[in-house]
Amino acid sequence: MKIERIKISNFKKIDSVELALGAVNYLVGGNNAGKSSVLQAVHMAVSCAKLSVQRGEAVIPESEVRYSPTSEFTSLGHFAPYENSKLGSRGRVEFFGTTSDETTASYKIEIYKGRNYGSVGVDRTGVYPNFGQIVVDPKKLFSVYVPGISGIPHREEYKSYASVFQKVAGGDANLVFRNVIRLLQERDLLTKVEDLMADLVGNFNIRLNHDQLVDTYLKVEVSLDSSKFVPLDLAGTGVLQILQIVSYVALFEPTLLLIDEPDSHLHPSRQSLLSKAFNKISNDYGATIVVSTHSRHLLASADTNAKIIWMKDGLVESEDCRDLATILTVC
């Protein structure tokens, strides 16, 4: 399935905006332009829809929604808090695309205030059943959200697949990253990740040591020169950021990869590796990648086929305008 357009209404900085997507997309603009609002709206709407399907209910507990950018759900409305009314304030996210049999399809998710305290109402409608089923499949991740630079804890205990899945779905994949590496190894996917990393940063190896009968914590090490291995959290910010993104996609194969300002605190030389990684991931896995950024270095290294979408005040000002991107300063 290919997502070609996304329309978002009444969410944080966004009144109403429609984005035409390519394989790799960069959302560009100043602070409060609405870039992060796009990513958060998509991931939250999908999270709400999945939970609604799992529970078989149109109204779900706010506390069980896997991802929300705030603890005050109703405050996400653009002009007014979300309401319990069909004609009142609601958030809307609609996906448009093409199915595997080349059928044009759409799927809309509406979120609103439930009648009871602490509840979220979810309405789901579409014009092609299989399209929506892919979006809300509880056993797969339709979207993976990576919020900014994601550091990892110094220690990490063994987690079940279900626990890892829930953390990744909630935007907290960095907290279970060693477990992601372990799951990749168990599924014979680690070599693929090493090969992808080698294409991006040169020689790269991952070593995992863990005995469930003896070890409390997972031990993951990486090497960039085939000889010296270092603990995962000493790999360096740029390498660690790229490895996280590649690993999440290799394990979960999401349709949408949503990355919020991955260039934060990265040296310009490493930012060019990010754009190379996005192209590689999109080509190898077919994921549609949407990246928010302030960085002119990241945009300067973007592939010529990448879409550059300039946003201001929650609206699309222009598309694929690389001249505007050159005025950006490095974050």
HELIX and SHEET records of a PDB file:
HELIX    1   1 LYS A   35  ARG A   55  1                                  21    
HELIX    2   2 GLU A   62  GLU A   64  5                                   3    
HELIX    3   3 PHE A   73  LEU A   76  5                                   4    
HELIX    4   4 PRO A  129  VAL A  136  1                                   8    
HELIX    5   5 TYR A  161  ALA A  169  1                                   9    
HELIX    6   6 ALA A  173  VAL A  176  5                                   4    
HELIX    7   7 PHE A  177  GLU A  186  1                                  10    
HELIX    8   8 LEU A  190  VAL A  201  1                                  12    
HELIX    9   9 LEU A  232  LEU A  234  5                                   3    
HELIX   10  10 THR A  237  PHE A  252  1                                  16    
HELIX   11  11 PRO A  268  TYR A  285  1                                  18    
HELIX   12  12 ARG A  296  ALA A  300  1                                   5    
HELIX   13  13 ARG A  322  ALA A  325  1                                   4    
SHEET    1   A 6 ILE A  14  ALA A  20  0                                        
SHEET    2   A 6 LYS A   2  PHE A  11 -1                                        
SHEET    3   A 6 GLY A  91  THR A  98 -1                                        
SHEET    4   A 6 THR A 104  LYS A 113 -1                                        
SHEET    5   A 6 SER A 119  GLY A 126 -1                                        
SHEET    6   A 6 VAL A  59  PRO A  61 -1                                        
SHEET    1   B 6 SER A 143  PRO A 147  0                                        
SHEET    2   B 6 LEU A 256  ASP A 260  1                                        
SHEET    3   B 6 THR A 288  THR A 293  1                                        
SHEET    4   B 6 VAL A  24  VAL A  28  1                                        
SHEET    5   B 6 LYS A 307  LYS A 312  1                                        
SHEET    6   B 6 LEU A 315  GLU A 319 -1                                        
SHEET    1   C 3 ASN A 205  ASN A 209  0                                        
SHEET    2   C 3 LYS A 219  SER A 223 -1                                        
SHEET    3   C 3 PHE A 229  PRO A 231 -1                                        
END                                                                             
